[in-house]
Amino acid sequence: MRITRVFLASLLAISVVPLPAQTPASPLSGYSAQNSASEQQWEEKFRALPSTDNLRNYMQRLSARPHHVGSPYDKDNAEWILAQFKQWGLDAHIEQFDVLFPTPKERLVELVAPTKFVAKLQEPAVAGDPTSNQQKEQLPTYNAYSADGDVTGPLVYVNYGMREDYEKLDRMGVSVKGAIVIARYGGGWRGIKPKVAAEHGAIGCLIYSDPKDDGYTEGDVFPKGPFRPQDGVQRGSVEDTDYPGDPLTPGVGATKDAKRLAIKDSPVIQKIPVLPISYADAQPLLAAIAGPDAPEEWRGSLALSYHVGPGPAKVHLKMFSNWDIKPVYDVIAKIPGSQFPDEWVLRGNHHDAWVNGAEDPLSGQVAMMEEARSLGELVKQGWKPKRTIIFCAWDGEEPGLLGSTEWVETHDKELTEHAVMYVNSDTNGRGFLHASGSHSLERFVNDVEKTVTDPETKKTVWERAHLMRIARAKNSEDRQEARHRGDSRIGALGDGSDYASFLDHLGVAALNIGYGGETDGGIYHSIYDDFYWYTHFGDPKFEYGRALSQTGGTMLMRMADADVLPFEFTNASDTIAKYVDDLKKILKTKQEEITEQNSEIDEGVFTATADPTKPYVPPTKEAVPPFLNFAPLDNAVVDFKKSAERYDKAMKALVKTGLPADGAKLAALNQMLIRSERAYTNPQGLAERPWFKHMIYAPGAYTGYGVKTIPSVHEPLDAKKWAAAEAGVPAAAKAIEDEAKLVDSAAEAVEKLAGQ
Ligand SMILES: [Zn+2]
């Protein structure tokens, strides 16, 4: 996520508001008075340990050479990380999986008419940047899991290449059938672009980085500034979102002897060839397109008139991959729990990159390693976590969450039984803490945020993020809520990093954390994402790396040592009620929009207002969506709210009488809390994507990274499949009812403990 400078200016203009008083004397949530005091001491000791010099040294070492899946340095890094974990006293090993990882064999993009131009498809070394010249080891620019193909066709510019862009093309009377489309990066996840293009009959897809989005329009380009230079290219996976992980082993771990699909049978490989290109390579192609002018909001900032086509620009695109099975090396390290070794608190970040990957993923990886070192140090000083802490340095995240997904699928039974929480990070920069994830952990996140100091303002990171929310609020209602709601809201998780299989497939409560908003640039997935860039434009002092270590490590300690696991449900029930309201709003808006459009078609509005000298195809009338029965969801929300409030009330009473310091008395309650996120899952999964089992959160099939909450209803509503939307209600309602029942049982257990 990137936050603009305009926003920062508005943030600075906001006056400081009074903050809720902190009461350090009251015990930590989930802790008896006695254990709370010692926990706070250990946590403070911990937060003093992470060192910015270490973070810098790890990053320099790990980013010294390209380290994508299957490269020598990827393995070398895994072994080095393993050695560090061991040296710090952790019980560590490498777990290997064998996955399908295509690399380019042949790439060609050429303009064959009306003039000739051959795209360079090469990022040049930059003087002064010592790793940018490692061409022999760099993966060429490409999109992994493109189809193989050799195609020639007229070129059509499709803006971001999302579904709504094709609706606009329909109005202009432009078809992409038999054409090669050129889309710009942005507007949604890159894998959606070739998928939607193929659905509309296109035979090939190019994706380029427009300077308006992360190039010179934003600021100086690398190496003078952080933004994308003219030959910079964003690599990236286009593996489709039916399921993440190895394309050949859906639902099971990609171990040596796993049963594998034939490559041609994998549903997650794109149907047409696709290649990413730089804006230097895109310029002559776009300049050669004629036909209708691109709508104003489609225009980038290249010095040309953006036209839509098709043609007369004609492009020849060739893309063939080596379809090899490659090893991925997950490094897994444990600190065993002293009282509840079978309750696992997990922390992960990937170590593989597209090239040198200083920002993505090493800025997060080095912070996680420093957490591991610091916790190892605490163990030497006598700290004994009650629960087991497991660090996971994942391989193969970039191609498709391969390392984490295969590990989770291999260990699904153990994880279902033992996993308490998974905390993920990926890239990290300067700015504000962004935390998203399970809403039963919202208060927990708020509590931890109040313990970490923001390096730039010396406020707590909670205060800073809280003020940001006020500055950023869309309307006065949201602003008032941001100001007065006790806990700051956290976002929901979609897809896009290694938490997906924990949360979406198994129902393990998960968080994704990272700092950002002040680090901006255009080197994502290019050869320029390296140590030189990061130490000039990322987080040069590694102070936010240290803040991330302090945040992640405090979360692990707080959860691992708790007497009662600090899950909380009133925030979750409030949030889920909002999600149900959202569904109703979507339906109502669609009903109104379609009714209005049908009237305008009858009145002749579209044809009368279109410029008759330009091609224009008015929309055709659609059936107005029927009213749908959301009652099971409404009832479930009411039940969940009641049980959440009951649990909250019971817990407050128990805290008053004193939480038992004897963990054995609380073991059964904690078992229920561990299962609280599992209750949201349905073993059948989503109707069209059965790998996704969570009924509250899933990535969108047409947004990729972006989340669709209550996906069994939300996704069909977006696709205007009204009957399917209604058919998705009972499964979602049952998940919420199951959660309500479980929380009710937990409340009863707490009431008994409090002698109520
Ligand atoms: Zn990453």
Residues whose N, C-alpha, C, O or C-beta is under 5 A from the ligand:
A	BS01	ZN	D360 P361 D426
